[in-house]
Amino acid sequence: MYKKKLLSFVLLGVCSLVLSACSSSTDSKKDTSSSSSSVETAKSADTSSMAKKSKDSYKDGALTVNDVEYKITEAKTYPSASDGKKIIALYLDITNHGSKPADLLVEYNPHTYIHAEQKADNSIKKLNVGIPNIDENGNSVEQERQDVIANDKVTSGSTVQGIMFFELVNDSPVTVTFENSSFDNLGEKTYNLQ
């Protein structure tokens, strides 16, 4: 008896949903034209406000995305955790010029905006994120700088030191590209390996 009542309520609910969906389909057709024009209006308003708000630039070796500046201060090579390979370490000063804290792991992760590539044979290869060797304590080269990017939010007006690693494919120069939040290339810098 209980199962029959439960089944009846479930069927009644499904029928109600189907009937309400069918009855409102004519109403939604009427609203379609007005909603599409409002979407177009919102898009054009969004685009113009984004263009005014964008502060993305690359100047004097520093990439600025929104209110966060990334400046590579040094580049070194180290052994990789991968056997027989090397990595390039890019030492960064990261400055928050905005009014709110900048989360380096999520919204302002340097790997979103800074990329590296090398010439290999007859092609240009994008370099993967590198992993440095780990010592007997479980730490790697410049562990403190790695932790900054993995754990920190940079407060307004502050500068922190971070690091990025890319695994090398050979000993040819590394070209680092700097992109904005729309993934447009704003500049590049080449590092010769020693």
C-alpha positions as a LaTeX table, in Angstrom:
\begin{tabular}{lrrr}
\hline
Residue & $x$ (\AA) & $y$ (\AA) & $z$ (\AA) \\
\hline
Met1 & 0.00 & 0.00 & 0.00 \\
Tyr2 & 2.79 & 2.42 & 0.97 \\
Lys3 & 4.70 & 1.64 & $-2.25$ \\
Lys4 & 1.61 & 2.33 & $-4.36$ \\
Lys5 & 1.14 & 5.76 & $-2.75$ \\
Leu6 & 4.79 & 6.62 & $-3.21$ \\
Leu7 & 4.70 & 5.53 & $-6.84$ \\
Ser8 & 1.53 & 7.58 & $-7.39$ \\
Phe9 & 3.16 & 10.72 & $-5.97$ \\
Val10 & 6.28 & 10.22 & $-8.10$ \\
Leu11 & 4.19 & 9.74 & $-11.26$ \\
Leu12 & 2.06 & 12.76 & $-10.37$ \\
Gly13 & 5.21 & 14.86 & $-9.92$ \\
Val14 & 6.68 & 13.73 & $-13.25$ \\
Cys15 & 3.40 & 14.43 & $-15.05$ \\
Ser16 & 3.22 & 17.89 & $-13.48$ \\
Leu17 & 6.73 & 18.70 & $-14.64$ \\
Val18 & 6.05 & 17.50 & $-18.17$ \\
Leu19 & 2.77 & 19.41 & $-18.40$ \\
Ser20 & 4.27 & 22.60 & $-17.01$ \\
Ala21 & 7.19 & 22.37 & $-19.43$ \\
Cys22 & 4.82 & 21.89 & $-22.38$ \\
Ser23 & 2.52 & 24.71 & $-21.33$ \\
Ser24 & 5.37 & 27.19 & $-20.82$ \\
Ser25 & 7.07 & 26.43 & $-24.14$ \\
Thr26 & 4.83 & 28.91 & $-25.95$ \\
Asp27 & 5.61 & 31.57 & $-23.35$ \\
Ser28 & 9.35 & 31.06 & $-23.74$ \\
Lys29 & 9.05 & 31.51 & $-27.52$ \\
Lys30 & 7.48 & 34.91 & $-26.92$ \\
Asp31 & 10.33 & 35.94 & $-24.60$ \\
Thr32 & 13.14 & 34.72 & $-26.85$ \\
Ser33 & 13.41 & 37.84 & $-28.98$ \\
Ser34 & 13.56 & 40.20 & $-26.03$ \\
Ser35 & 16.05 & 38.06 & $-24.13$ \\
Ser36 & 18.43 & 37.76 & $-27.08$ \\
Ser37 & 18.59 & 41.50 & $-27.55$ \\
Ser38 & 19.28 & 42.01 & $-23.86$ \\
Val39 & 22.11 & 39.46 & $-24.06$ \\
Glu40 & 23.64 & 41.35 & $-26.99$ \\
Thr41 & 23.42 & 44.58 & $-25.04$ \\
Ala42 & 25.10 & 42.96 & $-22.05$ \\
Lys43 & 27.91 & 41.64 & $-24.25$ \\
Ser44 & 28.71 & 45.00 & $-25.76$ \\
Ala45 & 28.62 & 46.65 & $-22.34$ \\
Asp46 & 30.89 & 43.92 & $-20.96$ \\
Thr47 & 33.41 & 44.26 & $-23.76$ \\
Ser48 & 33.72 & 48.02 & $-23.46$ \\
Ser49 & 34.10 & 47.88 & $-19.68$ \\
Met50 & 36.78 & 45.18 & $-20.03$ \\
Ala51 & 38.73 & 47.30 & $-22.51$ \\
Lys52 & 38.67 & 50.27 & $-20.14$ \\
Lys53 & 39.54 & 48.14 & $-17.12$ \\
Ser54 & 42.42 & 46.17 & $-18.69$ \\
Lys55 & 45.82 & 47.17 & $-17.34$ \\
Asp56 & 47.80 & 44.41 & $-19.03$ \\
Ser57 & 51.25 & 45.41 & $-20.31$ \\
Tyr58 & 54.85 & 44.28 & $-20.78$ \\
Lys59 & 57.46 & 46.98 & $-20.31$ \\
Asp60 & 61.10 & 46.97 & $-19.23$ \\
Gly61 & 61.06 & 43.24 & $-18.53$ \\
Ala62 & 57.98 & 43.38 & $-16.31$ \\
Leu63 & 54.57 & 41.89 & $-17.11$ \\
Thr64 & 51.57 & 43.55 & $-15.48$ \\
Val65 & 48.23 & 41.73 & $-15.54$ \\
Asn66 & 45.40 & 43.67 & $-13.95$ \\
Asp67 & 47.16 & 45.05 & $-10.88$ \\
Val68 & 49.83 & 42.37 & $-10.41$ \\
Glu69 & 53.36 & 42.79 & $-11.78$ \\
Tyr70 & 55.70 & 39.87 & $-12.55$ \\
Lys71 & 59.38 & 40.69 & $-13.06$ \\
Ile72 & 61.97 & 38.01 & $-13.81$ \\
Thr73 & 65.08 & 38.96 & $-11.86$ \\
Glu74 & 67.27 & 35.96 & $-12.67$ \\
Ala75 & 67.38 & 32.69 & $-14.61$ \\
Lys76 & 69.42 & 29.61 & $-13.59$ \\
Thr77 & 69.55 & 25.96 & $-14.59$ \\
Tyr78 & 69.29 & 23.06 & $-12.14$ \\
Pro79 & 69.04 & 19.26 & $-12.38$ \\
Ser80 & 65.49 & 18.04 & $-12.94$ \\
Ala81 & 63.70 & 15.33 & $-10.98$ \\
Ser82 & 63.50 & 13.57 & $-14.37$ \\
Asp83 & 66.63 & 11.48 & $-14.94$ \\
Gly84 & 69.29 & 13.21 & $-17.00$ \\
Lys85 & 67.25 & 16.35 & $-17.66$ \\
Lys86 & 67.65 & 19.97 & $-16.61$ \\
Ile87 & 65.22 & 22.70 & $-15.69$ \\
Ile88 & 65.38 & 26.46 & $-16.00$ \\
Ala89 & 64.40 & 28.39 & $-12.90$ \\
Leu90 & 62.92 & 31.85 & $-13.40$ \\
Tyr91 & 63.21 & 33.97 & $-10.26$ \\
Leu92 & 60.31 & 36.39 & $-9.91$ \\
Asp93 & 59.46 & 39.51 & $-7.99$ \\
Ile94 & 55.66 & 39.65 & $-7.79$ \\
Thr95 & 54.13 & 42.99 & $-6.78$ \\
Asn96 & 50.46 & 43.68 & $-6.06$ \\
His97 & 49.54 & 47.22 & $-7.11$ \\
Gly98 & 45.82 & 46.59 & $-6.49$ \\
Ser99 & 43.65 & 47.23 & $-3.48$ \\
Lys100 & 42.76 & 43.57 & $-2.76$ \\
Pro101 & 45.02 & 40.59 & $-1.95$ \\
Ala102 & 46.18 & 38.68 & $-5.06$ \\
Asp103 & 45.93 & 34.87 & $-4.82$ \\
Leu104 & 49.00 & 33.49 & $-6.59$ \\
Leu105 & 47.72 & 29.93 & $-6.77$ \\
Val106 & 44.42 & 30.68 & $-8.46$ \\
Glu107 & 43.70 & 34.01 & $-10.11$ \\
Tyr108 & 47.23 & 35.39 & $-10.42$ \\
Asn109 & 49.25 & 32.21 & $-10.95$ \\
Pro110 & 52.30 & 33.19 & $-13.02$ \\
His111 & 52.00 & 29.99 & $-15.12$ \\
Thr112 & 48.82 & 31.45 & $-16.60$ \\
Tyr113 & 50.70 & 34.39 & $-18.10$ \\
Ile114 & 54.36 & 33.33 & $-18.45$ \\
His115 & 55.36 & 30.50 & $-20.81$ \\
Ala116 & 58.65 & 29.14 & $-22.14$ \\
Glu117 & 59.72 & 27.48 & $-25.37$ \\
Gln118 & 62.87 & 26.14 & $-27.04$ \\
Lys119 & 63.93 & 25.31 & $-30.56$ \\
Ala120 & 64.33 & 21.56 & $-30.97$ \\
Asp121 & 65.33 & 20.05 & $-34.31$ \\
Asn122 & 62.89 & 21.62 & $-36.79$ \\
Ser123 & 60.25 & 22.87 & $-34.39$ \\
Ile124 & 59.61 & 25.16 & $-31.45$ \\
Lys125 & 58.57 & 23.19 & $-28.37$ \\
Lys126 & 56.54 & 24.62 & $-25.52$ \\
Leu127 & 58.26 & 23.69 & $-22.28$ \\
Asn128 & 56.40 & 21.80 & $-19.58$ \\
Val129 & 56.48 & 22.79 & $-15.95$ \\
Gly130 & 59.70 & 21.43 & $-14.47$ \\
Ile131 & 60.19 & 19.62 & $-11.20$ \\
Pro132 & 63.50 & 20.16 & $-9.42$ \\
Asn133 & 65.41 & 17.44 & $-7.57$ \\
Ile134 & 64.34 & 16.89 & $-3.98$ \\
Asp135 & 66.88 & 16.72 & $-1.15$ \\
Glu136 & 66.92 & 14.27 & 1.78 \\
Asn137 & 64.55 & 16.58 & 3.72 \\
Gly138 & 61.91 & 16.53 & 0.99 \\
Asn139 & 62.68 & 20.08 & $-0.13$ \\
Ser140 & 63.72 & 21.27 & $-3.54$ \\
Val141 & 65.75 & 24.20 & $-4.82$ \\
Glu142 & 64.28 & 27.45 & $-3.56$ \\
Gln143 & 61.50 & 25.69 & $-1.66$ \\
Glu144 & 60.51 & 28.91 & 0.10 \\
Arg145 & 59.93 & 30.68 & $-3.23$ \\
Gln146 & 57.85 & 27.72 & $-4.48$ \\
Asp147 & 55.74 & 27.85 & $-1.34$ \\
Val148 & 54.98 & 31.53 & $-1.95$ \\
Ile149 & 53.27 & 30.72 & $-5.25$ \\
Ala150 & 51.52 & 27.64 & $-3.87$ \\
Asn151 & 50.25 & 29.19 & $-0.65$ \\
Asp152 & 50.35 & 32.97 & $-0.55$ \\
Lys153 & 48.12 & 35.90 & $-1.29$ \\
Val154 & 50.08 & 39.07 & $-1.93$ \\
Thr155 & 48.67 & 41.98 & 0.05 \\
Ser156 & 48.12 & 45.37 & $-1.52$ \\
Gly157 & 51.35 & 47.28 & $-2.10$ \\
Ser158 & 53.54 & 44.27 & $-1.27$ \\
Thr159 & 56.22 & 42.41 & $-3.24$ \\
Val160 & 57.06 & 38.73 & $-2.76$ \\
Gln161 & 59.69 & 36.49 & $-4.33$ \\
Gly162 & 58.51 & 33.47 & $-6.30$ \\
Ile163 & 59.98 & 31.01 & $-8.77$ \\
Met164 & 58.89 & 29.09 & $-11.86$ \\
Phe165 & 60.51 & 25.95 & $-13.31$ \\
Phe166 & 60.39 & 24.68 & $-16.89$ \\
Glu167 & 61.87 & 21.37 & $-18.07$ \\
Leu168 & 64.41 & 21.88 & $-20.85$ \\
Val169 & 64.45 & 19.80 & $-24.02$ \\
Asn170 & 68.07 & 20.71 & $-24.92$ \\
Asp171 & 70.73 & 23.38 & $-24.32$ \\
Ser172 & 69.43 & 25.92 & $-26.85$ \\
Pro173 & 68.26 & 29.36 & $-25.66$ \\
Val174 & 64.88 & 29.56 & $-23.90$ \\
Thr175 & 62.35 & 32.12 & $-25.09$ \\
Val176 & 59.97 & 33.25 & $-22.37$ \\
Thr177 & 56.68 & 34.72 & $-23.58$ \\
Phe178 & 54.47 & 37.05 & $-21.58$ \\
Glu179 & 50.72 & 36.98 & $-22.19$ \\
Asn180 & 47.82 & 39.01 & $-20.89$ \\
Ser181 & 44.56 & 37.74 & $-19.44$ \\
Ser182 & 43.19 & 37.34 & $-23.00$ \\
Phe183 & 46.24 & 35.20 & $-23.91$ \\
Asp184 & 47.62 & 37.82 & $-26.31$ \\
Asn185 & 51.42 & 37.84 & $-26.53$ \\
Leu186 & 52.64 & 41.13 & $-25.01$ \\
Gly187 & 56.37 & 40.46 & $-25.22$ \\
Glu188 & 59.17 & 37.95 & $-24.95$ \\
Lys189 & 62.68 & 37.61 & $-23.63$ \\
Thr190 & 65.35 & 35.05 & $-24.54$ \\
Tyr191 & 67.67 & 33.44 & $-22.00$ \\
Asn192 & 70.91 & 31.73 & $-23.04$ \\
Leu193 & 71.69 & 28.65 & $-20.97$ \\
Gln194 & 75.06 & 28.30 & $-19.26$ \\
\hline
\end{tabular}
